[in-house]
């Protein structure tokens, strides 16, 4: 078996003196979509931030594409091909859609590659091409999320980590975002996705982890987890259901 694209081993960390992660371990195989699930405050976003270098782990290891990256600066991690799209639909409102997208290619020196990446993003999100000269501050929530994901794709990463990509979006927009995530992996990219829309995440993913109190509590193939009583009773309430045919 080939080594995983991402391997997190016994990660401990937090903010200041507040410990959030308590020995979390997971792996993401190349070309997979992996869902990281759990309630509020369980450590999902903290795990992604530690992986992308936004916070420094206290102990444990993070290996990406065969190289230890724990403790590296965020820009160094991006240059190695690992990108995080943070929660919150953060875009610069006074900049156009295309200007926001091009910011994601700041580590790319080749203008031809940047142009190719831009066209690839427009292929995933045609509405952004139509609105490329529009100020981002005038976009809908769903369009802003597309800008944020598209900006993450502009450096042509090997792997992208998505933090709550469906948060606060209308159901139809959620379906469009999830279909695009599927297309991204079909084009060869690896995805780690934090989601509270558990049913949709498990329908899309190949493997899933449930984090609780900063450590992995449940893991397994996504198609089995969706029928697991422990997962269903604890985490599947209030999610979008019966969408298999639309993916």
CORPE-V653374 format. One line per field, one symbol per residue. ss: DSSP state (~ for helix, > for strand, _ for the rest). phi: phi as a letter, one per 20 degrees, with the letter a starting at -180 (. if undefined). A space follows every 10 residues. Layout:
ss = ???
phi = ???
//
This chain:
ss = _____>>>>> >>>>>__>>> >>>>>>>>__ __>>>>>___ ___~~~~~~~ ~~______>> >>>>__>>__ ___~~~~~~_ _>>>>_____ _____>~~~~ ~~~_______ ~~~~~~~~~~ ~~~~_~~~~~ ____>~~~__ ~~~~~~~~~~ ~~~_____>> >>>_______ ~~~~~~~~~~ ~~~~~~___> >>>>___~~~ ~~~~__>>>> >>__>>>>>> >~~~~___~~ ~~~~~_____ ___~~~_
phi = .ffffccdcl fcrrcmeeed ecnfcbbcff medddddqff meofffffff fenfceffan ccdclncfcf nffgfffffe odcddffole cefedfgfff ffffdfeeee ffffffffff ffffcgffff dfeefffdef ffffffffff ffefelffbc dddlfdfmdf gffgffffff gffgffeoed cdcebeefff fffefebccd dblmcfdbbr gffeffdfgf fffecefmdf dldgfef
//
